[in-house]
């Protein structure tokens, strides 16, 4: 399945990663994909993300919350 990691429930951005996970990801990239840029982390596969779009069997899109228009409008009674 063609997926965008940024829209997946398993994706964690680089800015919100734990320091231990960040160090582990940078070490993995250094040994397996030298020169690649760390973009985030995939919690499902326990690996760093070096590109956002591609094929992924584990892709699970985040649920989009929808709200009714009446939630935004204050109803004033008589």
Secondary structure as GFF3:
##gff-version 3
##sequence-region A 1 78
A	DSSP	beta_strand	2	4	.	.	.	ID=ss1
A	DSSP	three_ten_helix	5	7	.	.	.	ID=ss2
A	DSSP	beta_strand	11	13	.	.	.	ID=ss3
A	DSSP	three_ten_helix	14	16	.	.	.	ID=ss4
A	DSSP	alpha_helix	19	32	.	.	.	ID=ss5
A	DSSP	beta_strand	40	42	.	.	.	ID=ss6
A	DSSP	beta_strand	47	49	.	.	.	ID=ss7
A	DSSP	beta_strand	53	55	.	.	.	ID=ss8
A	DSSP	three_ten_helix	69	71	.	.	.	ID=ss9
###
